[in-house]
Amino acid sequence: MKADVRLQEVERQRRQVASMDPATGEIWATYEAASEQQVGEAIRRARHAQPAWQEMELNQRLAILRKMKQALYEQRQSIAELITRESGKPMPESYVTEIMTALDLMGYYLKRAPKLLRPRQWRHDNIALKLKKAISVPQPWGVVGVITPWNYPLMLPVGAMFPALVAGNAVILKPAEYTTTTAMKLGELAREVGVPEEVFQVLPGDGITGAALIENGVDRVVFIGSERAGRSVAKAAAERFIPVTLEMGGSDPMLVLRDAPVENAAAAAIWGRFLNAGQTCVAVKRVFVEEPIYEAFVHDVVQGVKKLRLGPGNEPNTDVGPMIREVQVKQLEEQLQDAVAKGATVRAGGRRRPDIGPLFFEPTVLTDVTSDMLVMQEETFGPILPIVPVKSAEDAVEMANATSYGLSASIWTRDRRKAFELAQRIQAGAVTINDNSFHPGACDVPYGGFKHSGLGKSHGDQGLLDMVREQYIDIDPLPSQYKPWWFRYSPSMREQMSQFIAFIHGTNVIDRLRAIPASLALLWHRNRLP
């Protein structure tokens, strides 16, 4: 508690944000939050520098960004240690879910950019427009504002800022208050390899700093965080006609059908729930198990959870690290107390562990869970796993959809055809079958949710294409040709136009043949204005 009180005092002073080791409570770095004026100045600098970055040959831009990927690879150990120190997660997770995923994303966009960002040409389908040349040119938005959370302080910023830079935008990153140092390191990597300082800026700050990005008029916003904050971002952006991509969390269901391999499904539930101490958007939040295997599944989960090793993330045998801040622990405790008061049974865990450190909470398993409990109604961002028996797969789907969120879900069964059919009935942006929580690391597929989980997609081709606006350019090779649909109108032109429509869209062959003379006459229209 003393560490948390001190942290609050630090952050109150001149709007400072602090980096703290969640395992020990040690505050080891502080930053002044960027003011609204400083945000405005940063945007002006970015807007001034962006045209040169856009006009650079794509291969040159990619060569610089390829060096950034190489620098991340070469410094992977020190950066993984930094991530663990600042976020608390075990080192293996810093490597796999942060470093590896970031490198995969970078590599994917470096490979796909030449194809996705090249101009595209085609001929019009309408016969009257056949001589024209149509060209689609991807144009960057200009200045992209990126606001990211603390739970994945490297992977999530890279997934937003890297494709934006590839596409020729300038980027201003406002990282989460708790993990500023990791974001600052990302900025250092960019400068080291030659990304112009004004083209990629990292602004330490709080909610005021993030709001100022929109108030000062960035051209596009990517927001990743809570639903409450995301709603504010969407409203402010809408008032200024700024397009947004929103990823706002989830309450992901796991459906375990009666023919599922119980032991493997239980192991997946444990990892999918307690990864990053349960502080993951796509973590398993609710488990629905068909009754014939319910007791066996619960037994395996409880036994597996009791074997998890709780401790600092930098210790080699740690499975589950600390939570990020006291406010997160208190929210988790409120949800647990609510569940127990309403009849839930704690089958494993359920306690804070101050003997280990200030923010450690035991991985917890709940049974006898009902739909009126907060752990079933809200997003639980911590190590609590509720398990619910269901009579059928249909009941499981119905309960899975009984939430305002729709980020992802998983289904466990040996019947892949049935799983595929069920997956299409689940209201979620992604459904994985016989695996869970991995797909944000699959850089080549779109990532995003339904319902209150967000708008738009990141990752995959769409993650890059959303960083550009498609501009249509049309070239007519006959500048002296008077167009048949121009003024002046006449009775003969009206009839010719009707016949031309019949020639193009008619379903009767005879009618189309009869319409040819009038159609040709229309194409040779000469009734110019005097």
BAVEX-417260 format. One line per 5 residues: their letters; for each residue x, y, z of C-alpha. Coordinates in pm, 1 decimal, decimal comma. Each point is the difference from the previous one (the first is absolute). Example, Ala and Ser with C-alpha at 12.3 -4.5 7.8 and 13.67 -1.06 7.14 Angstrom:
as> 1230,0:-450,0:780,0; 137,0:344,0:-66,0;
This chain:
mkadv> 0,0:0,0:0,0; 281,5:245,1:82,6; 145,0:-39,4:-348,0; -339,8:70,7:-156,2; -54,2:312,6:213,5;
rlqev> 342,1:127,5:-97,4; -77,2:-69,2:-365,0; -320,4:205,3:19,4; 192,2:286,4:158,8; 258,9:-9,6:-278,8;
erqrr> -264,3:-1,3:-270,4; -185,4:294,7:155,3; 305,9:219,1:-19,1; -7,1:202,8:-321,3; -193,5:-276,9:-176,9;
qvasm> 283,3:-247,0:9,6; -20,3:-363,4:-104,6; 218,3:-264,8:157,0; 153,7:-334,0:-91,6; -20,0:-243,1:291,6;
dpatg> 107,8:-359,1:44,1; -329,8:-173,0:88,5; 189,2:-282,0:169,4; 164,9:227,4:257,2; -179,9:334,2:-9,3;
eiwat> 325,8:175,8:-92,4; -52,3:321,3:-199,4; 299,7:20,1:-230,6; -90,2:264,2:-261,0; -229,0:301,3:-23,0;
yeaas> -107,3:214,2:-294,2; -185,3:327,3:-26,3; -327,3:-41,1:-184,0; -11,3:191,9:-326,7; -224,9:303,9:27,1;
eqqvg> -270,3:88,7:-250,2; 231,4:267,2:-140,7; 284,2:-249,5:-38,1; -231,9:-242,2:-178,4; -102,1:273,2:-242,7;
eairr> 364,5:84,2:-67,7; 80,8:-368,5:-56,7; -279,7:-28,7:-254,5; 121,0:309,6:-182,9; 352,8:-141,5:-18,0;
arhaq> -135,0:-331,4:-123,1; -213,6:165,6:-263,3; 298,5:197,1:-125,4; 223,7:-308,6:-20,0; -252,1:-251,0:-136,4;
pawqe> -2,0:105,0:-371,3; 371,5:-77,0:-40,6; -51,1:-341,6:163,2; -293,5:-69,1:-234,3; 186,9:115,5:-310,8;
melnq> 297,0:-223,1:76,9; 16,1:-302,7:-227,9; -178,2:-291,5:166,2; 312,1:-216,6:-21,1; 199,6:267,9:183,7;
rlail> -263,9:29,3:271,6; -10,4:-376,2:39,9; 379,9:-17,4:18,3; -2,9:234,1:301,7; -281,5:-190,4:169,0;
rkmkq> 173,0:-331,6:-70,6; 291,5:132,0:205,9; -243,3:70,1:282,0; -111,7:-361,2:-6,3; 362,6:-113,2:5,3;
alyeq> 75,8:230,0:294,5; -291,2:-147,8:195,7; 126,8:-348,4:-74,7; 354,8:82,8:108,4; -116,4:165,1:323,8;
rqsia> -269,1:-257,4:73,1; 144,8:-113,5:333,3; 34,0:345,3:156,2; -340,4:104,7:-132,0; -163,3:-318,1:133,1;
elitr> 155,2:75,3:338,7; -136,4:354,7:-18,8; -350,0:-124,0:-84,3; 5,6:-242,8:292,0; 126,4:264,4:240,7;
esgkp> -267,6:249,4:-103,9; -302,9:-226,6:-54,3; 79,8:-288,8:235,3; -56,6:-283,5:-247,1; 233,6:-302,0:0,9;
mpesy> 296,8:22,4:-235,3; -121,6:-282,1:-228,9; -315,9:203,8:-63,3; 205,6:312,6:-69,9; 185,0:-199,0:-265,8;
vteim> -294,3:-185,0:-155,4; -294,9:239,7:23,5; 198,1:321,6:-35,8; 335,9:-33,1:-178,5; -87,4:-285,9:-234,1;
taldl> -341,8:138,4:-91,2; 143,7:347,4:-61,7; 271,2:-143,4:-226,6; -259,0:-210,2:-184,4; -219,2:306,2:-57,8;
mgyyl> 292,6:206,1:-123,9; 112,6:-274,1:-235,3; -348,6:-51,5:-135,4; -53,8:365,6:-91,1; 348,2:37,3:-144,4;
krapk> -79,7:-294,7:-227,9; -356,9:95,8:-94,1; 39,5:376,0:-42,0; 135,5:1,1:-359,7; -309,7:-184,7:-119,9;
llrpr> -263,7:165,9:217,6; 124,4:357,5:-46,1; 58,1:3,5:-374,8; -247,8:184,0:-225,9; -260,9:-225,0:-158,3;
qwrhd> -133,3:46,5:-355,5; -314,7:-132,5:-163,3; -243,6:65,7:-283,4; -355,1:105,7:67,7; -273,4:-258,3:-42,6;
nialk> -242,7:239,7:-170,2; 57,0:-0,2:-376,5; -38,2:379,0:-19,8; 301,6:34,9:230,8; 222,5:-267,4:-152,2;
lkkai> 258,5:238,8:-142,5; 69,1:152,5:339,5; 280,3:-117,4:225,5; -92,2:-34,2:367,3; 274,8:5,9:264,0;
svpqp> -31,7:-56,7:372,7; 280,8:162,0:199,5; 45,4:-67,2:374,5; 69,5:326,4:181,3; 104,5:20,8:366,8;
wgvvg> -230,7:181,3:239,3; 271,0:237,9:118,6; 44,2:-2,3:377,6; -127,8:-307,8:185,9; -57,7:13,4:374,1;
vitpw> 49,9:-332,3:182,6; -119,7:-53,9:358,7; 96,6:-334,5:154,6; -48,2:-184,5:333,6; 247,1:-141,3:249,9;
nyplm> -60,9:-374,1:-25,0; 205,2:-53,3:-319,2; 225,4:307,4:-8,7; 203,4:-101,6:-305,1; -217,4:-223,4:-218,1;
lpvga> -308,3:224,3:-0,5; 183,1:325,1:-87,4; 198,9:-177,8:-275,1; -320,1:-144,9:-147,9; -135,5:353,1:-43,5;
mfpal> 298,9:226,8:-62,1; 203,7:-224,3:-230,7; -256,4:-38,3:-282,0; -77,2:370,3:31,3; 368,1:84,3:-56,0;
vagna> 26,1:-252,6:-283,8; -292,3:172,3:-172,4; 171,5:340,4:17,3; -175,7:153,4:300,4; 156,1:184,6:289,1;
vilkp> -92,6:-157,4:334,4; -43,3:140,8:347,9; -14,8:-273,2:264,1; -159,1:71,1:339,7; 80,4:-312,1:202,1;
aeytt> -169,2:-111,0:319,7; 110,0:183,4:314,1; 131,0:-319,9:160,8; 230,5:-112,2:-281,9; 151,5:319,7:-136,0;
ttamk> 359,8:-118,7:7,7; -63,4:-288,9:-241,0; -162,2:242,0:-245,2; 289,6:244,3:35,9; 235,5:-285,1:-88,5;
lgela> -203,7:-59,2:-316,0; 53,6:365,1:-88,3; 373,2:-36,9:59,3; 18,5:-296,6:-237,6; -171,7:202,7:-271,2;
revgv> 238,6:294,3:36,5; 306,1:-225,2:9,9; -76,8:-142,2:-344,9; -92,1:327,9:-168,2; -373,5:50,7:39,3;
peevf> -26,4:381,5:20,4; -66,2:112,5:356,9; -310,2:196,8:-100,2; -141,6:-291,6:-201,5; -27,2:-229,6:302,8;
qvlpg> -46,0:170,7:334,7; -76,1:-156,7:337,8; -183,3:230,3:240,0; -12,5:-109,6:364,9; -329,0:89,8:156,6;
dgitg> -338,9:-72,6:146,0; -358,7:28,0:-117,7; 35,4:373,9:-53,6; 292,0:-62,8:-234,3; -197,7:-259,5:-196,4;
aalie> -303,4:227,4:-29,8; 223,4:279,9:-127,4; 104,1:-213,9:-298,3; -358,7:12,2:-122,0; -67,0:359,3:104,3;
ngvdr> 304,6:115,9:-197,2; -111,7:-181,8:-311,9; 196,2:-310,4:-89,5; -123,6:-155,3:-324,1; -75,1:-346,7:134,6;
vvfig> -11,2:-162,0:342,7; 80,3:-355,8:109,5; -117,4:-65,6:355,5; 52,1:-317,8:204,1; -132,0:-6,4:354,1;
serag> -311,8:-8,5:215,7; -352,8:36,0:-131,9; -59,1:309,0:214,1; 304,2:182,1:-137,9; -70,6:-127,3:-350,9;
rsvak> -348,4:149,8:4,5; 147,1:338,6:92,0; 254,6:-27,1:-281,2; -268,4:-96,3:-253,1; -226,7:287,6:103,5;
aaaer> 276,4:260,6:-13,1; 125,8:-131,4:-334,8; -349,7:-5,6:-150,3; -49,6:367,4:81,6; 308,9:75,9:-210,0;
fipvt> -64,1:-256,6:-275,8; 316,9:-189,0:94,3; -16,7:-371,7:-91,4; 81,5:-241,4:280,9; 102,9:-359,2:57,6;
lemgg> -111,6:-122,0:342,6; 97,2:-316,8:188,7; -176,6:5,3:334,2; 38,3:-334,4:171,1; -222,4:-299,3:40,7;
sdpml> -157,7:-264,3:218,5; 107,6:-295,1:-207,6; -188,9:-328,8:39,4; 151,9:-348,3:-24,7; -242,2:-276,0:-100,9;
vlrda> 105,6:-351,8:99,4; -220,8:-263,3:-163,7; -54,3:-349,7:133,1; 237,6:-164,0:-249,1; 288,3:241,0:70,4;
pvena> 336,6:-136,7:117,4; -45,7:100,8:363,4; 363,3:6,6:109,6; 113,0:217,8:-290,1; -301,0:230,7:21,5;
aaaai> 64,2:50,4:371,3; 364,4:86,7:-64,7; -108,3:248,3:-267,7; -251,0:160,5:235,9; 271,2:48,1:261,6;
wgrfl> 240,9:164,5:-243,6; -272,6:195,5:-179,9; -128,0:146,6:326,8; 315,3:61,5:203,5; 232,6:121,2:-276,7;
nagqt> 136,2:340,0:110,9; -175,5:-47,3:336,3; -332,7:-0,7:-181,8; 58,1:352,7:-133,2; -55,8:-83,6:-365,9;
cvavk> -281,1:116,8:-226,6; -38,6:-340,0:-166,5; 44,8:-196,8:321,1; -257,6:-268,5:76,3; -245,8:181,2:226,3;
rvfve> -292,6:-246,0:21,6; 2,3:-379,7:-47,8; -312,0:-199,2:-91,8; 37,1:-378,8:25,1; -254,5:-262,7:-100,2;
epiye> -117,6:-190,5:306,3; 133,2:-350,7:-84,9; 361,1:120,6:31,6; -48,5:295,5:234,6; 133,2:-159,3:319,7;
afvhd> 300,6:-152,6:-174,9; 80,5:332,6:-163,8; -29,2:193,1:327,6; 218,5:-256,4:176,4; 277,1:32,2:-259,9;
vvqgv> -17,4:379,8:1,7; 11,7:23,7:380,1; 291,6:-241,0:26,0; 187,3:182,5:-274,9; -59,7:344,4:151,6;
kklrl> 128,8:-114,9:338,2; 330,3:-86,6:-166,6; 50,0:346,6:-153,8; 297,6:183,7:144,4; -72,5:358,4:104,5;
gpgne> 295,3:236,9:15,4; 199,9:284,4:-154,7; 18,2:-14,0:-377,3; 378,1:4,6:-6,6; 27,4:-326,2:193,8;
pntdv> 50,7:-291,2:-242,9; -266,3:-233,6:143,9; -281,0:255,9:35,2; -323,1:-86,0:-182,7; -219,1:289,7:114,9;
gpmir> 128,7:344,0:92,2; -155,3:291,3:187,9; -288,3:219,9:-107,1; 92,7:343,6:-129,1; -139,0:239,6:266,1;
evqvk> -201,6:12,7:319,6; -309,1:131,3:-177,5; -10,7:-315,1:-212,7; 31,7:-224,1:304,6; -279,9:182,6:180,2;
qleeq> -231,6:-36,0:-297,9; 77,7:-371,6:-13,4; -67,8:-37,8:371,3; -337,0:171,8:-38,7; -98,5:-242,5:-275,8;
lqdav> 112,0:-298,0:208,1; -183,1:120,1:312,3; -315,6:54,4:-206,1; 19,5:-354,1:-138,1; 55,7:-161,2:340,0;
akgat> -281,6:204,6:156,3; -235,0:-128,7:-271,5; 91,7:-364,9:53,8; 315,1:-69,7:-203,2; 246,0:-257,7:132,7;
vragg> 373,7:70,6:-3,6; 163,3:-323,4:-115,0; 356,5:133,1:-18,1; 179,3:322,2:91,5; -208,7:299,4:99,6;
rrrpd> 256,4:192,7:207,4; 251,0:279,8:-27,5; 359,7:-101,1:69,9; 174,6:290,7:174,8; 267,7:-245,4:112,2;
igplf> 120,5:-5,1:-361,7; -55,8:366,2:-87,1; -254,0:283,6:9,7; -202,6:-91,4:-309,7; -8,0:-378,1:-12,3;
feptv> -333,4:-180,7:-14,5; -40,2:-375,0:-12,2; -141,7:-156,4:-318,4; -360,6:-66,8:98,4; -261,4:-250,4:-120,9;
ltdvt> -372,2:50,0:66,5; -289,7:-244,7:-33,9; -370,7:34,5:86,7; 6,2:315,3:-207,7; -320,5:176,2:-108,2;
sdmlv> -69,2:256,1:-270,6; -74,0:282,3:247,6; 357,4:3,4:131,1; 240,5:275,4:-105,9; 252,2:-258,1:-123,0;
mqeet> -258,7:-97,6:-262,8; -124,4:349,4:-82,5; 319,6:206,0:-11,3; 341,2:-48,4:-152,3; 213,1:-160,5:271,5;
fgpil> 354,3:127,7:-47,9; 182,6:-223,6:241,1; 57,6:-363,2:103,0; -354,7:-127,0:62,6; -147,5:-288,1:-202,0;
pivpv> -375,5:-75,3:32,4; -112,0:-343,3:-127,6; -367,5:-64,7:-77,6; -172,4:-332,3:-88,0; -240,3:-1,8:-297,0;
ksaed> -240,7:-263,8:-125,5; 82,3:37,2:-369,9; 214,6:176,2:-256,0; -300,5:215,1:-89,7; -23,3:120,4:359,9;
avema> 372,0:73,4:-4,9; -35,3:216,7:-312,4; -293,3:187,8:152,7; 194,2:72,2:318,5; 313,3:89,3:-195,0;
natsy> -195,1:268,8:-186,4; -158,7:138,2:319,6; 248,9:287,1:26,0; 49,5:342,6:-152,7; 349,8:-105,0:-105,2;
glsas> 101,2:-199,0:-305,3; 375,7:-11,4:-34,4; 71,2:-371,4:-31,7; -107,2:-347,1:110,4; 120,6:-359,1:-14,4;
iwtrd> -169,0:-336,9:-51,9; 143,4:-333,9:110,7; -122,0:-320,3:-166,9; 118,6:-286,3:-217,8; -283,8:73,2:-245,1;
rrkaf> 151,0:272,5:-215,8; -303,8:30,0:-227,0; -230,1:63,1:294,7; 248,4:247,3:144,7; 11,2:192,5:-327,4;
elaqr> -379,8:23,7:-5,3; -13,4:113,2:362,6; 277,1:253,3:-55,2; -211,1:186,7:-253,1; -273,1:42,1:259,6;
iqaga> 228,5:161,0:255,5; 3,6:379,1:-6,6; 373,9:56,8:8,2; 264,3:137,3:-232,4; 203,7:-320,0:22,6;
vtind> -84,7:-355,5:97,6; 276,7:-254,6:42,7; -63,2:-373,6:3,8; 210,1:-216,0:232,3; 228,7:288,9:90,6;
nsfhp> -43,3:338,7:165,0; 148,1:344,9:62,0; 273,0:-38,6:-262,3; -145,9:183,4:-299,0; 124,6:354,6:80,0;
gacdv> 340,3:-154,0:-65,2; -106,6:-121,6:-345,7; 119,4:306,8:-187,8; -158,7:-93,8:-333,9; -364,4:-9,2:114,1;
pyggf> -233,0:289,2:87,4; -42,4:66,3:370,3; -299,3:183,2:146,6; -332,6:-53,5:168,0; -376,0:24,6:-35,7;
khsgl> -247,1:193,7:215,9; 162,1:207,9:277,4; 339,3:-157,9:-60,4; 82,4:250,4:-267,8; -7,8:132,4:-353,7;
gkshg> 234,7:-80,8:-285,0; 285,3:-248,0:-27,0; 369,7:-8,5:67,6; 264,1:-249,1:-119,1; -21,9:-178,1:-334,6;
dqgll> -34,6:186,7:-326,7; -283,6:208,5:144,0; 230,9:137,9:266,1; 211,4:160,9:-272,5; -285,3:95,5:-233,3;
dmvre> -173,5:186,8:284,0; 306,5:224,1:19,3; -67,1:138,5:-347,6; -283,8:169,4:-183,3; -80,6:-132,3:-344,3;
qyidi> 13,2:278,3:-259,1; -162,9:-61,1:-336,5; 161,0:167,0:-301,7; -155,7:-23,6:-347,1; 169,1:82,6:-331,3;
dplps> -196,5:58,1:-320,6; 223,5:-34,7:-309,6; -231,6:212,9:-215,9; -3,4:350,2:149,8; -184,3:144,4:-303,6;
qykpw> -277,5:-258,6:0,2; -340,8:144,3:100,3; -161,6:-242,2:244,2; -343,0:-136,7:-95,4; -151,6:66,7:342,3;
wfrys> 93,9:369,2:1,6; -239,0:283,5:-85,1; -196,9:62,3:-209,4; -292,5:-237,8:61,7; -255,7:-75,7:-267,1;
psmre> -288,9:-241,9:-74,2; 226,0:-206,1:-224,2; 269,7:-21,8:265,7; -256,5:-111,0:255,2; -108,8:-287,3:-223,9;
qmsqf> 357,8:-90,3:-86,3; 87,5:-16,6:369,5; -294,0:-231,3:65,5; 111,8:-227,4:-283,1; 359,2:7,6:122,7;
iafih> -114,7:-122,7:342,7; -187,8:-280,2:-173,8; 311,9:-91,5:-195,6; 215,9:-12,4:316,2; -239,3:-157,1:249,1;
gtnvi> -277,7:-164,0:-201,9; -65,9:-369,8:53,3; -167,6:-60,9:-338,3; 248,0:-51,4:-284,6; -236,8:139,8:-267,4;
drlra> -61,2:318,7:200,6; 373,0:47,2:45,1; 66,1:-39,5:-373,2; -274,3:251,6:-84,4; 159,6:249,1:237,8;
ipasl> 336,4:3,4:-181,7; -71,8:280,4:-254,3; -130,4:240,6:264,7; 289,0:-87,4:227,8; 254,0:77,8:-272,8;
allwh> -175,1:325,6:-74,5; 22,6:94,9:367,1; 372,5:-74,1:11,5; 46,4:236,3:-296,8; -204,7:272,4:170,4;
rnrlp> 85,8:343,2:-144,8; -259,9:237,0:147,3; 243,2:235,4:166,0; -108,3:307,8:188,9; 22,5:314,7:-217,4;
